[in-house]
Amino acid sequence: TELKTVDHAANRTQFGNKIHSYGTIQEKLARMAMLHYVTESMAYMVSGNMDSGATEFQIEAAISKIFASEAAWTVTDECIQVMGGMGFMKDCGVERVMRDLRIFRIFEGTNDILRLFVALNGFQNAGNQLKALQKALKSPVANAGLFAGEITKRVKRKAGLGTGLSLQGSIHPELARSGDLTVKAIEQFGAVVEELLIKHGKKIIDEQFVLKRVADCAIDIYAMVVVLSRYIVQNRKRSFTKTHFLVTGHFHSK
C-alpha cells in the first residue's frame, strides 16, 4: 500500500502540480514511512532477542503486535486518502487490504487487552522493586548503600536533574537530541509509574484509564528505543543512511 501511495502521488496531477509536491501529501508519506520503519525495527528487536536465547520477551512482543497492527491500519487508511476515490475501488485492491487488516487488532489478543497486559506487567516489576526497598528498610545499616542510591535518585528527580544516563558516544551527533529525549522519557516514565503505584496500590488493576495511558507511553518509548538501537547496529555495519535521521527525527517530533 505504501508503494501504491508513492506511485500515485508521483503521477497524479492536481491544481497544476504533481500532488507529491504538496505539504500535506508529503506529511502523509513521511508518516507512512516512519510507521513502516518503526514496525520493522520492533520486529528486528523482538526476533533478535528470541534468536539470542532470551526467554522474557512477552511484553515486547505484545507492544510490537499493538504497534504493527495499528500502524498497518493507519498506513492503509492514508493510502486510500491520498488516492482519493480510486483508492476505494475494488480494482485498486487497497480496500481489500483494509478489510483484512481490521481483524489484526482483535486476533492474538485484542489490542485493548494487550495494553492492560503491558501496563500491569510493568507495574508488577515496579512493585517488586518497591517491595525490595521496603524489605531493606528493616535493616537500614546493612543496606546503607542501597538507600544512598535511592535517596540520590529521588533528590535528582525532584530537582529536575537526570540520572546521568546518556547515549552520547553511541549515536551520531545529529541524533544526539533524539537520544536525550529518549533518556528523558524513560526517566520520567519510571517516576510516574512509581508514583501511580504508590497512589493506587493494588487497586491500580481497576484503573483502566490510567493503565491505557501508561501502556501508550510504554509503546512510544519502546518505539524510540528500537529505532535508535537499529541505527546503532546499522552504523556499526557501515550501512547507515540518511533515512535514519529523517525517521527518528520525525518520530520524536510526533
N, C-alpha and C positions, 0 to 999 in steps of 0.2 A: 504493500500500500504506500509506503514511503517513496519508493521509486516511481510509482504511478503519479504521485502528487508532484514530485520534482519534474517529471517529464511534462505533465500538463501545464505546470506553472511556466516552464521554459518555452512552451509553444503556443499558449493561449494569449491572444491579444485582446485587450480591453481598454477603452478610452485612449487608443493610440499607442499603447505600450504593452510589452510583454508583462504579464501580471507578476512575474517573479521580481520585477523592479520595484514593486510597491512594498512599503514598510510592513504593513500588516501581514502580507503573504510571507515576507522574509521572516517575520517573527514566528509564524506558524511552522515554517520549515525548520527553523533553528530549534524550536521546542521539540519537534518530532525527532530530530537528530539527537538532541540531548537525551530524551527519554529512551531512545534506542540504545545509545551508548551506555547509559547507566544500567539498563536492563542487562546488557551484555556483561558489564563489569560485575554485577551481582552474580550472574551465572558462573563467571570465571572464578570468583572468590569462593563460592559455596562448593563447586565441583573440585577446586584445588584443595580445599580443606578436607574434603572427603577422600581424595586421592592420597593425601599425605597421612591418612590414618586417623584423623580426628573423629571422635565419637559424639561430641556435643556440638551439633550444628542445627538443632531443631528451630531455634529462634531465627537464625539467619535464613534458613530455608523458608520459614513462614513469611518473613519480611520480603524475601525475593518473590514469592508467589503473589503476595498482595501487590507489590510494586509492578511486577511484569504484567499481570492481568489487567490492572487499571491503566498502565501505560499503553498497552496494546489497544485498548478501547479508545483512549484519547487520540492516539495516532490515527486510527481508522476514522474516527469522527472528524478530525481535522482534514483528513484526506477528502472525505465527502464534501466538507465545507469549501475547500479550495476548488474542487472540481465542479461545484455547483450542482445543478440538476442532473448533469451527466453522471455524477458520482452515485446517484441513487438508482440509476438504470441497471437492470439485470445484466445486460451485455457487458457492462464495465466490470462486474464481479466484486466490487467493493462492498455492496450491500449484503452479499452472502457472507463475506468475512466478518462484517459487524454482527450479523445474526449469530454466527457460530462462536464469536468471541464472548458473547454475553454469558454463556454458561461457565466460563472460566472463573468468574467471581463467585461462583456457587460450588463448583466441583472441588474435591480435595479439601473440604473445609471452607465455609463461606468466609469472605474477607472480614466480615464483622466479627465472627467468632475467632478468627486468627488474630485480629487486632487485640482482642481480650487476652488471648494466649500469650502474645508478645509482651503486653504490658504486665500481666500478672506474674509471668516468669521473671521479668526484670525486677518487680517489687519483691519477689521471693529472694532473689540474690541480694538485694539491698537489705532486706530484713535479716538475712543470715549474718551480714556484716555488722548490723546494729546489735544483734544478739551476742556476737562475739565480743563487741566492745562493752556491752552490759555485763557480760561474764567477767571480763577483765577488770571491771570496777571493783570486784570483790577482793582483788589482790593488787591494789594500786602501786605498791612499791615494786612488786615483781614485774609490773607492766608499765613502768615509768616511760620507757622509750616509745611504746605504743601511744600513750596519752600525749606525749610531747608532739608526736607527729600529727595526731588528730587535732590537737589544740591549734597547732601552727596552720593546718589546713583550713580550719574554720575561721581563724583570725584573718587569714589572707582573703577568704571568700567574703567576709563581711566588709573588708576594706576595698573590695573590688579588684584585688590582685589575683593573678593566675597562680597555678600550682608550679609553674616553671616548665611544664611540658611544652615542647616545641618540635616542629617538623623542619626547622631551618637546617640546611645542610643535606636534607634528604630529598628535597624537591627543588625544582628550578626557581630562580629568583622571581620570575614573572608569576609564579603560583604561590608566592610567599603569603599574600593576603588570604588566599583560599585556605592555605594551611592554618593560618592564625584563626580564621573564622571557624574552622572545623574544631580546633582545640578548644576555643572559647565555648562553642556549642556543647561539646562533650562535658566540659566542666560545669556549665550552668545546668545542663540536663541532670547530671548527677546530684547537684544540690537540690533541685526542685523535686526529684524523686524521693530523696531522703526526707524533705520537709512534708511532702504529701503522706508518706508512710507514717511519720510521727503524728501528723494531724488526724488521719483516719484510722490508723491501726489495722486491725483485722477487717474492719468494715470497708476497707478500700475495694474489696471484691464486689461490693454493691454500687460503687461509684462509676457507672459505665461512661458517663460524660467525661470524667477525668481520665479513665482508662483509655478511651479512644484517642484523646488528645496526646496522652503520653506515648501511645503506640505510634501515632503520626509523627511525633518528634523523633522517636527511635528510628523509624523508617527513613526520614530525611537525613538524619545523622549517618546512618549506615550507608546511604547513597553517597554522601560526601566522602566517607572513608574509602569505599571501594573504588571510586573514581580516582582519588589521589593514589591509592595503592596500585592501581593499574598503571598510572603514569610512572610511578617509581620503577616498576618492573620493566615497562617498555623503555624507559630511559636507560636502564642498565644494559638492555639488549641493543641499545642504539637504534631502536625503531620508533623513536619519538617523532610525532608530527604536530603541526600547529593545531590540529583538531583537539588535542588535549587541552590546550589553553582555552579555546573557544567554548568547549563543552563545560569544562569546570567553571569558567567564569560565568557562563550563562546560568548554570545550576545555582551558584552561590548568590546570584543577583535575583533569584526566583522569589 
